[in-house]
Amino acid sequence: MKKHLMCGLGLLCAFSGFGAPKDPVLMNVAGKNVTLGEFQYLYNKNNSQQLEPLTIERYLDMFVDYKLKVAEAEAAGLDTTATFRAEYMQYRDELARPYLRDASVADSLVAEAYSHYSDNVRVSHIMLPAVPGSEQRIDSLRSAILSGTAVFEDVARRYSMDQSSAMRGGLMGNVNPGRFPWAFEKAAYDTPVGGISEPVNSGFGWHIIRVDERKPSEGEVHASHILRLTQGKSTEQIEREQALIDSLYAVAAAGADFASLAKQYSEDPGSGRRGGDLGWFGRGMMVQPFDSISFALPDGGLSKPFRTSFGFHVIYKQESRRGQSLDELRPDIEKAMARDDRSGAPERAYAARKVAEHKGRVDEATLAKIQAALVAADGALDSLLLSPAMAGLTAFEIDGRKTAVSAVAPRVAGVLTSPETASHTMDAVRTAVESALSDAALDIAREQLMEENSDYRNLMNEYRDGILLFEIANSKVWNRAAKDKDGMDAFFAANREKYTWEQPHFKSYVIFAASEEKLAEALEYAATLDAADADAFTAAMSKMFGRTVKVERVLAAKGENPVIDFLAFGGERPEPKSKQWTQYAAFAGRVIDAPENAADVRGAVVADYQAALEAEWVKELRAKYPVKINKKQLKKLK
């Protein structure tokens, strides 16, 4: 059974100890109060998930049983184990995440991205690889261009690693929103026409961007095309391709299905399979003159054949759109945000606000001492942060509570044995301290969330008690029943009359082999073994014959298994499903009218045995822990 299913049952999940102010006590179970609001929340949730709603009285019994099991789990200390804490904290962080973010920052980022769709920005750029020293190098190139000692186009041709744009003096074309790394797109839209951006790292390299033109967006085009390639072809071949594209245009203009023609004749491997469909694209995304012709055509228009650097084309323009609303684009914008640095901005803003609210501060005096020690150690951290001189110093303070440097030291473990310059190592230390301070602020926020937000509190405690219930029930009931062979056998013997079949079953071993000789040898050896002990029998056969013989223990009625029908019920011999096991025979087989032992009906016996164990367990819990119910408050629910 999956752990998360426990919480989904509603009636099995409760919260403890976080009743809303003035919420009256409905019951006390094992010394812990349960509020009326807590019970009502779970009762309503449970009934919303049931085909047949439970009465208050019926649910009350199930709820008390559940609270008793949780009390037993707590008494066993299951809520203090490292495994429980790790799983609980993981759920806590996941469930709190939607609350611990600054929605205004997220909305602002969405609005900024959406604003880019109103304009087309044409840019040139110079790109250097993302390696140490590139930022300083590209900044010096920018300075030379701005001072007039170098020409942008010349620098692009000489230094830019983007060969396609370098040949054109850095000219890229239009920056289409959502199709470039956000850092690059933002720099392009934030830079004025004629200006050159500050160095920007796109993740692929370092860039400086010159904005050459900015004008209102012409929207997007949805078009299909047929392409006949000309690259690398002789003059005669190109002439044949031109004749073919002309004939295809004539056929399409006469009313033939464009998609069918494209699937048959287009040499664009991407769009050809889709009937030539290129999807939606904006200005500057296609080569010229494809770009201009696409936007010039009317909706439903068909272009005459024309040539680009790729070959001959005919375009069919399905439709165009001037601009989509924010609501239409929001899902795409949010998906893009989730893939780049913007994804953490709302969370960082929220954490910064909480740090300020709770008077959090980094201890600058401590950082100054660490920096001085780093300079003396030539930038090597080694075990500096754990040394007696440093470990006890305060790294940061929040809500009047101080956190020592030793608690932050594990966050910079990656540089402990990798000496760098003192400044770079100090940057790592400061980042670790600031990160720990943010996490401390978020921990405080989660505590407040538990107290102030009933939805979050209910969810958190559902998961908490659901984890505990799974562990205690697995120990007391589920796992115990599955492994207690003697107990199951005894339970079956005491309840044998419950387990019957509508028709006889054939109970046997089936021995498979690749040849009649090997099958005969296996059967002869099997006769020397004790077939009553299934595990020992199959282990002995495997040890003797390895993979040359296969043994299966079967129990089947007529019509359930073709092999058994042949061996026991007079059916036709089925064709072997495997060439390796063409020969087979039954061993120690017999037809029985009813189950002989628990193994014959294991699934049913395990389920019934579990139910019996649980009933006995609940009876013990009812006797062990006191339960008091406030009947006056209970009447308010009826």
C-alpha positions in Angstrom: 0.0 0.0 0.0 1.4 3.4 -0.9 1.9 5.9 1.9 0.3 8.8 0.1 -2.9 6.8 -0.3 -3.3 6.8 3.5 -3.7 10.5 3.5 -6.0 10.4 0.5 -8.5 8.4 2.5 -9.4 11.5 4.6 -10.7 9.5 7.6 -7.2 8.1 8.2 -5.6 11.5 8.3 -5.8 14.0 11.1 -3.9 16.9 12.6 -2.9 17.2 16.2 -2.4 20.1 18.5 -3.1 23.0 16.1 -6.8 23.9 16.7 -7.9 27.3 15.6 -8.4 29.8 18.5 -11.6 29.2 20.5 -12.2 26.0 18.6 -14.1 23.8 21.2 -12.7 20.4 22.2 -14.8 17.5 20.8 -12.9 14.7 22.3 -9.7 13.7 24.2 -7.9 10.6 22.9 -4.9 9.2 24.7 -4.5 12.4 26.6 -4.7 14.7 23.5 -7.5 17.1 22.7 -9.2 16.9 19.3 -11.2 20.0 18.4 -14.6 20.2 16.8 -13.1 22.0 13.8 -10.5 19.3 13.2 -13.1 16.6 13.3 -15.5 18.5 11.0 -12.8 19.2 8.5 -11.9 15.6 8.1 -15.5 14.4 8.2 -16.4 16.7 5.4 -13.3 15.7 3.4 -14.0 12.0 3.8 -17.6 12.3 2.8 -16.7 14.2 -0.3 -14.6 11.2 -1.4 -17.2 8.5 -0.7 -20.0 7.1 -2.9 -22.0 6.4 0.3 -21.5 9.2 2.9 -20.9 8.0 6.4 -23.1 9.0 9.3 -21.5 11.0 12.1 -21.8 8.1 14.4 -20.0 5.6 12.0 -17.3 8.1 11.2 -16.8 8.9 14.8 -15.8 5.3 15.6 -13.4 5.1 12.7 -11.9 8.5 13.6 -11.3 7.4 17.2 -9.7 4.2 16.0 -7.4 6.2 13.8 -6.4 8.6 16.6 -5.6 5.6 18.8 -3.3 4.2 16.2 -1.5 7.5 15.8 -1.1 7.7 19.6 0.4 4.2 19.6 2.9 5.3 16.9 3.9 8.3 19.0 4.2 6.1 22.1 6.6 3.9 20.0 8.7 6.9 19.2 8.1 6.7 15.4 7.7 10.4 15.2 11.3 10.9 16.4 13.1 8.7 13.9 15.4 10.1 11.3 13.4 8.4 8.6 10.2 10.0 9.7 11.8 13.5 10.1 13.3 13.4 6.6 10.1 12.4 5.0 8.0 14.8 7.0 10.4 17.7 6.2 10.3 16.9 2.5 6.5 17.1 2.6 6.7 20.3 4.6 8.9 22.0 2.1 6.8 20.8 -0.9 3.4 21.8 0.6 4.7 25.2 1.9 6.3 26.2 -1.4 3.2 27.8 -3.0 2.8 30.0 0.1 6.4 31.1 0.6 6.7 33.3 -2.5 6.0 36.9 -3.4 3.1 36.8 -5.8 3.7 40.4 -6.8 7.2 39.6 -8.0 5.9 36.7 -10.0 3.2 38.9 -11.6 5.8 41.6 -12.3 8.0 39.1 -14.2 5.1 37.8 -16.2 4.1 41.3 -17.1 7.7 42.2 -18.1 7.9 39.1 -20.4 4.5 39.9 -21.9 5.5 43.5 -22.7 8.2 42.2 -25.0 5.5 40.7 -27.3 4.4 44.2 -28.3 7.7 45.1 -30.1 10.1 43.5 -32.6 13.7 44.1 -31.7 16.4 43.6 -34.3 19.9 43.1 -32.8 23.6 42.4 -33.5 25.8 40.8 -31.0 29.3 39.7 -30.2 29.7 36.4 -28.3 32.6 34.9 -26.4 32.7 31.4 -24.7 31.5 31.0 -21.1 35.0 30.5 -19.7 36.9 32.3 -17.0 38.1 35.6 -18.2 35.5 36.1 -20.9 33.5 38.6 -18.9 36.5 40.9 -18.5 37.5 40.3 -22.2 34.1 41.2 -23.6 33.8 44.2 -21.3 37.1 45.5 -22.7 35.8 45.0 -26.3 32.6 46.9 -25.4 34.7 49.8 -23.9 36.8 49.9 -27.1 33.6 50.1 -29.3 32.0 52.8 -27.1 35.2 54.9 -27.1 35.4 54.8 -30.9 38.7 52.9 -31.0 37.0 49.9 -32.5 34.1 49.2 -34.9 31.4 46.8 -33.7 31.2 45.0 -37.0 35.0 44.5 -37.2 35.1 43.2 -33.6 32.3 40.8 -34.3 34.0 39.4 -37.4 37.3 39.0 -35.6 36.2 37.7 -32.1 32.6 36.5 -32.0 32.3 32.7 -31.7 28.8 32.9 -33.3 30.1 32.2 -36.9 26.7 32.7 -38.6 26.3 36.3 -37.3 30.0 37.1 -37.2 30.1 36.9 -41.0 27.4 39.6 -41.1 29.2 41.9 -38.7 27.3 40.4 -35.7 23.8 40.8 -37.2 21.4 38.3 -35.7 18.0 39.6 -36.7 14.9 39.8 -34.5 14.8 38.6 -30.9 11.5 36.8 -30.6 10.1 36.7 -27.0 10.3 33.3 -25.4 12.7 31.9 -27.9 16.0 33.1 -26.5 17.6 32.7 -23.0 15.9 35.2 -20.7 19.1 37.0 -19.8 19.7 37.6 -23.5 16.1 38.6 -24.3 15.9 41.0 -21.3 19.2 42.7 -22.3 18.0 43.1 -25.8 14.7 44.7 -24.8 16.2 46.8 -22.0 18.8 48.4 -24.3 17.8 51.5 -26.3 18.1 51.6 -30.1 21.7 52.2 -31.0 22.9 51.3 -27.5 25.2 48.4 -26.5 24.2 46.3 -23.6 26.4 45.5 -20.6 28.0 42.1 -20.8 25.4 39.4 -20.3 25.8 35.7 -19.7 23.1 33.7 -21.6 24.3 30.4 -20.3 25.8 29.6 -23.7 28.4 32.4 -23.6 29.1 36.0 -22.8 27.5 38.6 -25.1 27.3 42.3 -25.8 24.2 43.2 -27.7 23.6 46.2 -30.0 20.0 47.1 -30.7 19.7 48.1 -34.3 15.9 48.6 -34.6 12.8 48.5 -32.6 9.3 48.7 -34.0 5.7 47.6 -33.1 5.3 43.8 -33.5 3.6 42.6 -36.7 2.2 39.6 -34.9 2.7 36.0 -36.0 2.1 33.9 -39.1 0.9 30.3 -39.4 2.1 28.9 -42.7 3.1 25.8 -44.6 5.6 25.3 -47.4 7.0 23.0 -50.0 10.8 23.0 -50.3 12.9 21.6 -53.1 16.6 21.7 -52.1 19.2 23.2 -54.4 22.3 23.2 -52.1 25.1 21.2 -53.7 23.2 20.5 -56.9 24.4 21.1 -60.5 22.9 23.7 -62.8 20.9 21.0 -64.6 19.5 19.6 -61.3 18.6 23.1 -60.1 16.7 23.7 -63.3 14.8 20.4 -62.8 13.9 21.5 -59.3 12.7 24.8 -60.5 10.5 23.1 -63.1 9.1 20.8 -60.4 8.3 23.6 -58.0 6.6 25.5 -60.8 4.4 22.5 -61.6 3.6 22.0 -57.9 2.6 25.6 -57.6 0.3 25.3 -60.6 -1.3 22.2 -59.2 -1.8 23.8 -55.8 -3.2 27.0 -57.3 -5.7 24.8 -59.2 -7.1 23.6 -55.9 -5.0 20.5 -55.1 -4.6 19.7 -51.4 -1.4 21.5 -50.3 -0.7 19.3 -47.3 -0.8 16.2 -49.5 1.6 17.7 -52.0 4.0 18.8 -49.2 4.0 15.3 -47.7 4.9 13.8 -51.1 7.3 16.3 -52.6 8.7 18.6 -49.8 12.4 18.0 -49.0 12.1 19.8 -45.6 12.3 16.7 -43.3 10.8 18.6 -40.3 7.7 20.1 -41.8 7.3 17.7 -44.7 5.9 14.9 -42.5 3.3 17.4 -41.2 2.1 18.4 -44.6 4.5 21.3 -44.7 3.2 22.9 -41.5 5.7 25.3 -39.9 3.5 26.3 -37.0 3.4 29.9 -35.8 6.4 32.1 -36.2 7.3 35.8 -35.8 9.2 38.3 -37.8 12.9 37.5 -38.3 12.6 33.8 -37.5 12.8 32.8 -41.1 15.4 33.5 -43.8 14.8 36.2 -46.4 12.8 36.4 -48.6 10.8 33.7 -46.9 10.2 36.0 -43.9 8.9 39.0 -46.0 6.8 36.9 -48.3 5.1 35.1 -45.4 4.0 38.3 -43.8 3.0 40.0 -47.0 0.6 37.2 -48.1 -3.1 37.4 -47.1 -4.6 34.7 -44.9 -5.3 31.7 -47.2 -2.9 33.0 -49.8 -0.5 31.0 -51.9 2.9 32.4 -52.9 4.5 32.0 -56.3 7.7 30.0 -56.3 10.8 31.8 -55.0 14.3 30.9 -54.0 16.3 31.2 -50.7 19.7 29.9 -49.7 18.1 26.5 -49.1 16.2 26.1 -52.3 12.9 26.7 -54.0 9.7 27.3 -51.9 6.0 27.7 -52.3 4.2 29.1 -49.2 0.6 28.5 -48.2 -0.4 31.0 -45.4 -3.2 29.6 -43.2 -3.7 32.5 -40.8 -2.1 35.3 -38.9 -2.6 37.0 -35.5 -1.7 40.4 -34.3 -1.2 39.6 -30.7 -2.3 37.3 -27.9 -3.7 38.4 -24.6 -1.8 38.0 -21.3 -4.2 35.2 -20.2 -3.4 33.3 -23.5 0.4 33.7 -23.2 0.6 33.3 -19.4 1.0 29.5 -19.4 3.9 29.7 -21.9 5.6 32.6 -20.1 5.3 30.7 -16.7 6.8 27.6 -18.3 9.7 29.6 -19.6 10.2 31.3 -16.2 10.3 27.8 -14.5 13.3 26.9 -16.7 15.6 29.9 -15.9 16.8 32.2 -13.1 13.4 33.9 -12.8 12.0 30.7 -11.2 13.4 31.5 -7.8 12.9 35.2 -7.8 9.5 35.2 -6.0 10.9 32.9 -3.4 14.0 35.0 -2.9 11.9 38.2 -2.6 9.7 36.5 0.0 12.7 35.2 2.0 14.3 38.7 1.9 11.1 40.2 3.3 10.9 37.7 6.0 14.6 38.3 7.0 13.7 42.0 7.3 10.5 41.3 9.3 12.3 39.2 11.8 15.3 41.5 12.1 17.7 39.1 10.5 21.3 40.2 10.0 24.6 38.7 8.9 27.4 39.2 11.5 29.8 41.3 9.5 32.3 41.4 12.3 32.6 37.6 12.1 32.9 37.7 8.3 35.7 40.2 8.6 37.6 37.9 11.0 37.1 35.0 8.5 38.3 37.1 5.6 41.4 38.2 7.5 42.1 34.5 8.4 41.7 33.6 4.7 44.1 36.2 3.5 46.7 34.8 6.0 46.0 31.3 4.8 46.4 32.3 1.1 42.7 31.7 0.5 42.6 28.1 1.7 39.6 27.3 3.9 40.7 23.8 5.0 39.1 23.4 8.5 39.2 27.1 9.3 35.4 27.4 9.9 35.4 24.5 12.3 38.5 25.7 14.3 37.9 26.7 17.9 38.6 30.3 17.0 35.9 30.5 14.4 33.3 27.8 15.2 31.7 29.6 18.1 31.4 32.9 16.5 28.0 34.1 15.4 27.3 33.7 11.6 23.9 35.4 11.7 21.1 36.4 14.0 17.3 36.3 13.5 14.5 36.9 16.0 17.1 37.4 18.6 18.4 33.8 18.0 22.1 33.5 17.1 23.5 30.8 14.8 27.2 29.8 15.1 29.7 29.6 12.2 30.0 25.9 12.9 26.4 25.4 11.9 27.0 27.1 8.5 30.3 25.3 7.8 28.8 22.3 6.0 27.3 24.6 3.4 30.8 25.5 2.1 32.2 21.9 2.3 32.8 22.0 -1.4 35.6 24.5 -1.1 37.2 23.2 2.1 39.8 21.2 0.2 39.9 23.4 -2.9 42.0 26.5 -2.1 41.2 29.5 -4.3 41.9 33.2 -4.0 40.9 34.7 -0.7 38.2 36.8 -2.4 36.6 33.9 -4.2 36.6 31.7 -1.1 35.1 34.6 0.9 32.3 34.9 -1.7 31.5 31.3 -1.0 31.4 31.9 2.7 29.2 34.9 2.5 26.8 33.1 0.1 26.6 30.2 2.6 25.8 32.5 5.5 23.2 34.5 3.6 21.6 31.3 2.4 21.4 29.9 5.9 19.9 33.2 7.1 17.2 33.0 4.4 16.5 29.3 5.3 16.1 30.3 8.9 13.6 33.0 8.0 11.7 30.5 5.9 11.6 28.1 8.8 10.0 30.8 10.9 7.5 31.5 8.1 6.5 27.8 7.9 5.9 27.8 11.7 3.7 30.9 11.3 1.9 29.2 8.4 1.0 26.3 10.6 -0.5 28.6 13.1 -2.3 31.0 10.7 -3.3 29.1 7.6 -5.8 26.3 8.3 -5.5 24.8 4.8 -1.8 24.4 5.1 -2.1 23.2 8.7 -4.6 20.5 7.7 -2.5 19.3 4.8 0.7 19.1 6.9 -0.9 17.2 9.6 -2.6 14.8 7.2 0.8 13.9 5.9 2.3 13.7 9.3 -0.2 11.4 10.8 -0.5 9.4 7.5 3.2 8.6 7.7 2.9 7.5 11.3 -0.2 5.4 10.6 1.6 3.6 7.7 4.6 2.7 9.8 2.6 1.5 12.9 0.0 -0.4 10.8 2.7 -2.0 8.7 4.4 -3.2 11.8 1.3 -4.3 13.7 -0.9 -5.6 10.8 0.2 -5.7 7.2 3.8 -6.8 7.3 3.1 -9.1 10.2 0.2 -10.9 8.4 2.2 -11.4 5.2 5.2 -12.9 7.1 3.4 -14.9 9.8 3.1 -18.3 8.0 2.2 -20.2 11.1 -0.4 -17.6 12.0 -2.0 -17.7 8.6 -2.1 -21.5 8.6 -3.8 -21.5 11.9 -6.2 -18.8 10.8 -7.0 -20.9 7.7 -7.6 -24.0 9.7 -9.9 -22.2 12.0 -11.9 -20.7 9.2 -11.6 -23.4 6.5 -15.3 -23.4 5.7 -15.1 -19.8 4.4 -12.7 -20.7 1.6 -14.4 -22.6 -1.2 -14.3 -22.8 -5.0 -17.1 -23.1 -7.5 -15.2 -25.7 -9.5 -12.2 -28.1 -8.9 -8.6 -26.9 -9.3 -5.5 -28.8 -10.5 -2.7 -28.4 -8.1 0.7 -29.4 -9.3 4.3 -28.6 -10.3 4.8 -28.1 -14.1 8.4 -29.0 -15.2 9.5 -27.5 -18.5 12.6 -28.6 -20.6 14.0 -28.1 -24.1 14.0 -31.8 -25.0 12.2 -35.0 -24.1 15.5 -36.4 -22.7 16.0 -33.5 -20.4 12.4 -33.6 -19.2 12.6 -37.3 -18.4 15.8 -36.7 -16.5 14.2 -33.9 -14.5 11.1 -36.0 -13.7 13.3 -38.8 -12.5 15.2 -36.5 -10.2 12.1 -34.8 -8.9 10.8 -38.2 -7.8 13.7 -38.3 -5.3 12.7 -35.0 -3.6 10.1 -34.1 -1.0 7.4 -32.3 -3.1 5.5 -31.1 0.0 8.0 -28.3 0.7 7.6 -26.1 -2.4 10.5 -23.8 -1.6 12.9 -26.7 -1.0 11.7 -28.6 -4.0 12.2 -25.7 -6.5 15.5 -24.8 -5.0 16.8 -28.4 -5.4 15.6 -28.5 -9.0 17.3 -25.2 -9.8 20.5 -26.3 -8.2 20.5 -29.6 -10.1 19.6 -28.3 -13.6 20.2 -24.6 -13.6 18.6 -22.9 -16.5 18.1 -26.0 -18.5 14.9 -26.8 -16.6 12.1 -24.5 -15.3 9.7 -25.4 -12.5 6.4 -23.7 -11.9 4.0 -24.3 -9.0 0.4 -24.0 -10.4 -3.1 -24.0 -9.1 -5.8 -23.5 -11.8 -9.4 -24.4 -12.6 -10.5 -25.6 -16.0 -10.3 -22.8 -18.6 -7.9 -20.6 -16.7 -4.6 -22.0 -18.2 -4.2 -23.8 -21.6 -1.3 -25.8 -20.3 -3.3 -27.0 -17.3 -6.3 -27.7 -19.4 -4.1 -30.1 -21.5 -2.4 -31.7 -18.5 -5.4 -32.2 -16.3 -8.7 -31.6 -18.1 -8.4 -33.3 -21.5 -7.7 -30.1 -23.5 -5.7 -29.8 -26.7 -1.9 -29.4 -26.3 -1.2 -25.7 -26.8 1.7 -24.5 -28.9 4.7 -23.6 -26.8 5.2 -19.9 -26.3 9.0 -20.3 -26.0 11.4 -22.4 -28.1 13.4 -23.1 -25.0 10.5 -24.8 -23.2 8.9 -27.1 -25.8 8.5 -30.1 -23.5 6.6 -30.1 -20.2 4.8 -32.4 -17.8 3.0 -32.3 -14.5 4.6 -33.6 -11.4 2.9 -34.5 -8.1 -0.4 -33.1 -9.6 -3.9 -33.8 -8.5 -7.4 -32.3 -8.8 -8.8 -30.9 -5.6 -12.3 -29.8 -4.8 -11.4 -27.2 -2.1 -8.3 -25.4 -0.8 -6.0 -27.6 1.2 -4.0 -24.9 3.0 -3.6 -21.2 3.3 -1.2 -21.1 0.4 -4.0 -22.2 -2.0 -6.0 -19.1 -1.3 -3.2 -16.8 0.0 -4.6 -13.5 -1.1 -8.0 -14.0 0.6 -6.4 -15.5 3.7 -3.9 -12.6 4.1 -6.7 -10.0 3.7 -8.9 -11.8 6.3 -6.0 -12.4 8.6 -5.0 -8.7 8.4 -8.6 -7.7 9.3 -8.6 -10.0 12.2 -5.3 -8.7 13.5 -6.4 -5.1 13.1 -9.7 -5.8 15.0 -7.7 -7.4 17.8 -5.2 -4.5 17.8 -8.0 -1.9 18.0 -9.6 -3.7 20.9 -6.2 -3.6 22.7 -5.9 0.1 22.0 -9.4 0.9 23.2 -8.5 -0.8 26.5 -5.0 0.8 26.7 -5.9 4.5 26.0 -8.8 6.5 27.5 -11.3 8.2 25.1 -13.6 11.0 26.3 -16.2 12.5 23.9 -18.0 15.8 24.5 -21.5 14.8 23.5 -22.7 18.5 23.7 -20.3 19.5 21.0 -21.0 16.4 19.0 -24.6 17.4 18.7 -23.6 20.5 16.8 -22.6 18.3 13.9 -25.9 16.4 13.7 
